[in-house]
């Protein structure tokens, strides 16, 4: 159990940020969709025609009517929610009197949690498309205040459940309804028995959360409102892919200097985040901050440690790819700003949203009609906010609202990375949607640990389909590089981030000093370790840690690496044996522990095998790419 059960959906951010559009029909057969998408990348005349079409921005933004018609309706619902908390509070001291009392209290709490999910979702989405609006910051603050009161009530009820002996708990939770709907929720409370405090202490921790959340809050303000750069996220991404090295370097320096100019403040914020984690893990009696966060995921810390060990033992695989990049681009050394430029000529040539849609339909066709129908709804019912705007936050994520549908934020850039990001976020969205349609609320919230599996399975399928259907070596080489970059960014680089988090938390837990110099030095050493001898570490690259928003959602990034490993495994199985097993996994939501759900579906992340297999796949792709390049 983490220190706070957030009502806000966790943002699923991508390194590259991109777009989608609508498709007029879904009644086409898979063969038609497949053929249309494969030719879409190469059809330059079609590209020109599509680019001439005026964009209807009203169709390319979220429709929030499924949540609230306007802000006034949200305010009204918040007031009602505040009053409804009293209904749950009436069960204080009574929740464990009988099965009936427990059942009624859980029904009320589930209804309130669903409403909280909706309230939080609306203000989050509004805030992220109006980042300079103090109105939505104020609404968010208002909801935070209500949430703290609600959390205190919930904490008191949970303590009553914890006070029961095992025999008493087994008896009171034995009804068929409680077992089917609330067993996972109640079991998660019982499993955290050793980490709950007395009611007074729990109330104090709830109160101080307003203070301990400040590092992440201030970082968000800096990143979205105060950071000054010449390029928006899409422009920066495109500049790093430029074949003009001076343009790449200039964009890199402009971006990194904006962080370096505030580096001591940013170091203070990250130190504050680490201190927060140590405070809560110590107060609750966890072995470490890592232990606290992974227990909330239902994951053993051995999974985290084995990931770092396995990837660290295989950094030579990434070194080979960096060396190939150096050779292909004819560079003396590879700098950070050389890491994103294609090492072979691009073949995507401005993929418009209609083409992106066709490619997605083709790539995900092996998942079946039920899956494709949900993707169609996402495209045509405005689940997606597509284009970058001045008032919109950077990045990409999927936010799920249980009694509505998922919402996806993108920042569109017209290339294959756009399509990959779209596939990734749709993976999150369809997973959430299938879970919600097949499970009650408490069994419909998949762990981020399994969520990242669903998103990277889609990306792996995308590249498998593109590579298989490449019409020449030029196309094939380009698609291989994109697949390589997926594995590089999600397995190798995210593991590097995970190792960085582990190091800095252990340093402070051991009483060592953490400041700007230490953070820079630690980051620099990890860059050299993971990128190898052909990578040149310049001083500015050492501040890279300050650009990672995920560090304020602590011990999160390792899930990208484990997710990619499982995703690659699922993609191979789907293409070979069909999608029934995988679709069944998606529909199970959070009805079991993450590792058990995956193990039942055929992927055992408690072993190193999926990670090793993914690295072997990476090695195969590097060899195949090198063969094409040297022809």
Order of alpha helices (4+ residues) and beta strands (2+ residues): alpha-alpha-alpha-alpha-alpha-alpha-alpha-alpha-alpha-alpha-alpha-alpha-alpha-alpha-alpha-alpha-alpha-beta-beta-beta-alpha-alpha-alpha-alpha-alpha-alpha-alpha-alpha-alpha
